[in-house]
Amino acid sequence: MSVSKTKHTESTHTKSHATVTTPEEAPPSPAPATANPNPSASLTTAAKTAVSLISQAQNALPLTAGLGEKARKSALKLQIMPSELLTEAATFLAANAQRYPMFNAEDAQNAAQLEAALNQVVASAGTLISRAQSTVLEQRGPAIEEALALYAALKAHSRTDSSVRDAVARMEPLVNTRKSPHQTKEQRVKAKAKKLAELNAQAATSGATPAATTESTAAPPAAPASPAPNGASAPPATTH
């Protein structure tokens, strides 16, 4: 009889303990995994979207193929005229078309509307271009400085580490842009020799003295002989 009572007590205690378990004591559920966005991929996608939208805008606008060189120069000369002139001409011709049939009021009106509309596009596109170029410069500057610092470090390490010499060789013509852009030392030497040969050829054609490739080793000129007394001629100077 006592055994049965003991079992019942344990069962009741276990059931009561399970009932009072609070949500705070339960293990927290794992947070859903979120993929880390790739800034480079996002930027590439955004750039492709922008290019696509620009292409759509070009197709939607009544853009012409462009003027020839002569027509373009003539049109540029008329840029000094204000746009208000078109508006005034179109307004006058709209009310006096019968008196001046030789002038087309519709052409003036269409040109004024086209200029006003496309100037908004030009202003917006100019802002986009300016901000895009500014963003490129802002991001490019620090990155170029790091690339130059990396090149300097690799060049120093290449004296003892042959594994980085290929990278240094590829980067050297890109870094050396002070005189002749993208030229190695050997290329600069060949270019200098070629220029010297051209100068010598020009000198030979004109009869001038060719440019010397090395320092001259000729002896200095002899001093002029002093005149002999009593008007006698001085002996010729001898050279060694």
Backbone torsions as a table, in degrees:
resi	resn	phi	psi	omega
1	MET	NA	-39.5	179.9
2	SER	-68.5	-32.1	179.4
3	VAL	-64.9	-44.2	-179.7
4	SER	-62.6	-37.9	179.4
5	LYS	-67.6	-37.0	178.9
6	THR	-64.9	-44.0	179.2
7	LYS	-62.1	-40.8	-178.8
8	HIS	-66.6	-38.5	179.0
9	THR	-65.1	-42.9	178.7
10	GLU	-63.5	-40.2	-179.8
11	SER	-65.1	-41.1	179.8
12	THR	-66.3	-40.1	179.4
13	HIS	-64.7	-41.0	179.6
14	THR	-65.2	-43.7	-178.7
15	LYS	-65.6	-39.3	179.5
16	SER	-67.1	-38.1	179.6
17	HIS	-65.6	-37.3	179.4
18	ALA	-69.6	-29.0	-176.0
19	THR	-74.9	-34.4	-174.7
20	VAL	-86.5	5.4	178.8
21	THR	-66.2	124.4	-177.3
22	THR	-92.5	157.8	179.5
23	PRO	-62.3	-29.1	-179.5
24	GLU	-65.4	-27.5	-178.6
25	GLU	-80.7	-13.9	179.7
26	ALA	-72.9	148.3	-179.9
27	PRO	-64.8	138.2	-179.3
28	PRO	-66.9	143.1	178.9
29	SER	-73.7	142.0	-179.2
30	PRO	-64.2	139.9	178.7
31	ALA	-70.0	144.6	179.3
32	PRO	-63.9	136.8	-178.7
33	ALA	-71.2	131.5	178.4
34	THR	-116.2	133.3	-179.0
35	ALA	-74.3	134.2	177.5
36	ASN	-72.3	123.0	-178.7
37	PRO	-67.7	143.1	178.2
38	ASN	-93.7	109.9	-177.1
39	PRO	-58.1	-39.8	-178.5
40	SER	-64.4	-44.7	179.4
41	ALA	-65.6	-40.1	179.1
42	SER	-64.1	-41.1	179.4
43	LEU	-66.0	-40.9	178.6
44	THR	-62.7	-42.0	178.6
45	THR	-64.4	-42.5	179.5
46	ALA	-64.3	-38.8	178.9
47	ALA	-65.6	-41.4	177.5
48	LYS	-63.5	-39.1	177.6
49	THR	-63.5	-42.8	179.4
50	ALA	-63.3	-42.8	179.1
51	VAL	-63.3	-39.9	178.1
52	SER	-63.7	-41.4	178.7
53	LEU	-66.5	-37.9	177.1
54	ILE	-64.0	-40.8	177.7
55	SER	-63.2	-40.9	177.4
56	GLN	-63.3	-39.1	178.5
57	ALA	-65.6	-39.3	177.7
58	GLN	-63.5	-38.5	179.3
59	ASN	-72.4	-28.5	-177.8
60	ALA	-80.3	-27.2	-176.8
61	LEU	-86.5	149.7	179.4
62	PRO	-80.5	67.5	-178.3
63	LEU	-89.2	141.6	179.2
64	THR	-93.0	169.9	-179.3
65	ALA	-73.9	-17.0	-179.6
66	GLY	116.2	156.7	-178.9
67	LEU	-90.2	157.7	170.8
68	GLY	-72.4	170.2	-175.8
69	GLU	-61.7	-43.0	-178.4
70	LYS	-68.7	-45.2	179.4
71	ALA	-65.9	-34.1	179.5
72	ARG	-66.6	-41.2	178.5
73	LYS	-63.5	-39.8	178.3
74	SER	-65.1	-40.7	179.6
75	ALA	-67.6	-36.3	179.8
76	LEU	-66.6	-32.4	178.1
77	LYS	-64.3	-29.5	-178.8
78	LEU	-85.8	-1.3	179.7
79	GLN	-65.3	-18.6	-179.7
80	ILE	-70.2	-22.6	179.4
81	MET	-73.2	133.8	-179.2
82	PRO	-71.9	154.5	-179.9
83	SER	-67.3	-24.8	180.0
84	GLU	-61.9	-23.0	178.0
85	LEU	-63.1	-39.3	177.3
86	LEU	-63.4	-42.4	-179.0
87	THR	-64.1	-43.6	179.5
88	GLU	-64.2	-42.8	179.8
89	ALA	-64.7	-42.4	179.9
90	ALA	-65.6	-39.8	179.4
91	THR	-65.4	-43.5	-179.8
92	PHE	-66.1	-45.6	-178.1
93	LEU	-67.8	-29.9	177.4
94	ALA	-63.4	-31.6	179.8
95	ALA	-94.4	-14.6	-176.3
96	ASN	-132.8	37.7	-176.6
97	ALA	-64.1	-36.0	-177.5
98	GLN	-71.2	-31.5	-179.1
99	ARG	-76.5	-25.9	-178.8
100	TYR	-128.9	69.2	-176.6
101	PRO	-71.4	-15.0	-179.3
102	MET	-75.6	-12.3	178.2
103	PHE	-106.9	141.7	-177.0
104	ASN	-100.8	109.2	-179.8
105	ALA	-69.2	-32.1	-177.9
106	GLU	-66.9	-38.1	179.3
107	ASP	-63.6	-43.4	179.3
108	ALA	-65.4	-40.9	-179.8
109	GLN	-66.0	-43.5	179.9
110	ASN	-64.6	-39.0	179.5
111	ALA	-66.2	-39.4	179.0
112	ALA	-65.8	-43.6	179.4
113	GLN	-66.0	-40.7	179.7
114	LEU	-63.4	-43.4	-179.3
115	GLU	-64.3	-43.2	-179.6
116	ALA	-63.7	-40.5	-178.2
117	ALA	-71.2	-47.6	-176.2
118	LEU	-73.3	-24.3	175.3
119	ASN	-64.0	-32.9	175.0
120	GLN	-65.2	-40.4	178.3
121	VAL	-65.3	-42.5	-179.9
122	VAL	-62.4	-42.7	179.6
123	ALA	-64.3	-43.5	179.9
124	SER	-66.9	-41.9	178.7
125	ALA	-66.2	-37.3	177.7
126	GLY	-63.6	-39.2	176.4
127	THR	-64.3	-41.9	178.3
128	LEU	-62.1	-45.1	-179.4
129	ILE	-64.5	-43.1	-179.1
130	SER	-63.4	-43.7	-179.3
131	ARG	-69.9	-35.7	177.9
132	ALA	-65.3	-43.9	179.2
133	GLN	-65.7	-40.0	178.8
134	SER	-64.0	-39.4	179.0
135	THR	-65.4	-40.2	178.4
136	VAL	-62.3	-44.9	179.4
137	LEU	-63.8	-40.1	-178.1
138	GLU	-64.0	-41.0	-179.3
139	GLN	-81.8	-28.1	-173.9
140	ARG	-76.2	-37.4	-175.7
141	GLY	-55.1	-59.4	179.5
142	PRO	-61.2	-35.1	-179.7
143	ALA	-67.4	-39.5	177.4
144	ILE	-65.2	-39.4	178.0
145	GLU	-61.6	-40.5	177.3
146	GLU	-66.7	-38.6	178.9
147	ALA	-64.3	-39.6	177.8
148	LEU	-66.1	-40.0	177.3
149	ALA	-64.6	-39.3	176.9
150	LEU	-63.2	-42.6	179.1
151	TYR	-61.2	-42.7	178.9
152	ALA	-62.6	-40.3	179.6
153	ALA	-67.7	-43.1	179.7
154	LEU	-65.2	-37.6	179.8
155	LYS	-64.6	-38.6	177.0
156	ALA	-68.3	-40.3	-179.5
157	HIS	-71.4	-25.8	-176.3
158	SER	-65.1	-16.4	178.8
159	ARG	-68.7	-28.0	-179.5
160	THR	-119.8	-13.6	-177.5
161	ASP	-121.0	105.9	-177.3
162	SER	-73.9	-14.6	-177.1
163	SER	-71.0	-17.4	-178.6
164	VAL	-104.4	2.3	-176.1
165	ARG	-69.5	-34.1	177.4
166	ASP	-63.6	-41.5	178.1
167	ALA	-64.7	-39.9	177.8
168	VAL	-64.0	-40.7	179.8
169	ALA	-64.2	-35.8	178.8
170	ARG	-74.7	-32.5	-176.7
171	MET	-84.6	-25.0	-174.8
172	GLU	-58.3	-49.9	179.6
173	PRO	-66.7	-21.3	177.9
174	LEU	-79.6	-27.3	-179.4
175	VAL	-86.1	-37.4	-175.0
176	ASN	-80.8	85.8	-179.6
177	THR	-120.1	20.2	-175.3
178	ARG	-72.3	-46.4	-177.8
179	LYS	-109.9	-67.7	179.5
180	SER	-111.9	109.5	-175.5
181	PRO	-60.3	141.1	172.3
182	HIS	57.0	44.1	176.4
183	GLN	-123.9	136.3	174.6
184	THR	-80.3	173.9	-180.0
185	LYS	-61.9	-42.0	179.4
186	GLU	-63.0	-39.3	179.3
187	GLN	-66.4	-37.3	178.7
188	ARG	-67.1	-37.7	178.7
189	VAL	-65.0	-43.1	178.7
190	LYS	-64.7	-40.3	179.3
191	ALA	-64.2	-39.6	178.6
192	LYS	-66.1	-40.8	178.6
193	ALA	-66.0	-37.8	178.9
194	LYS	-65.8	-41.1	179.2
195	LYS	-65.4	-39.2	178.1
196	LEU	-64.7	-38.5	177.9
197	ALA	-64.9	-38.1	177.7
198	GLU	-65.1	-40.4	177.9
199	LEU	-64.2	-40.1	178.5
200	ASN	-65.3	-38.2	178.5
201	ALA	-65.3	-40.2	177.7
202	GLN	-66.1	-39.0	178.9
203	ALA	-65.7	-38.3	179.4
204	ALA	-66.9	-35.7	179.7
205	THR	-68.3	-39.2	-178.2
206	SER	-86.3	-6.2	180.0
207	GLY	85.3	6.9	179.3
208	ALA	-82.4	169.4	179.6
209	THR	-73.5	126.8	-179.8
210	PRO	-61.7	152.2	177.1
211	ALA	-69.4	134.0	-177.1
212	ALA	-79.2	138.7	177.0
213	THR	-85.8	-23.2	178.0
214	THR	-130.0	165.9	179.2
215	GLU	-65.9	140.7	-178.6
216	SER	-70.4	139.6	-179.7
217	THR	-113.9	15.0	-178.4
218	ALA	-68.9	152.1	-179.9
219	ALA	-72.0	151.2	178.7
220	PRO	-64.6	151.4	-178.1
221	PRO	-64.9	147.5	-178.9
222	ALA	-71.5	149.4	179.7
223	ALA	-70.4	145.7	-179.9
224	PRO	-64.1	142.2	-178.7
225	ALA	-73.2	143.6	177.8
226	SER	-78.2	147.3	-178.5
227	PRO	-65.7	143.1	179.7
228	ALA	-75.6	152.4	177.9
229	PRO	-68.7	159.1	178.2
230	ASN	59.0	24.9	174.7
231	GLY	76.5	5.1	179.6
232	ALA	-72.7	151.1	-179.1
233	SER	-79.5	143.5	-178.6
234	ALA	-79.5	147.9	178.1
235	PRO	-64.6	149.7	-179.7
236	PRO	-62.1	144.2	178.8
237	ALA	-74.7	138.4	179.3
238	THR	-100.5	144.9	178.2
239	THR	-119.1	151.2	-178.8
240	HIS	-105.3	NA	NA
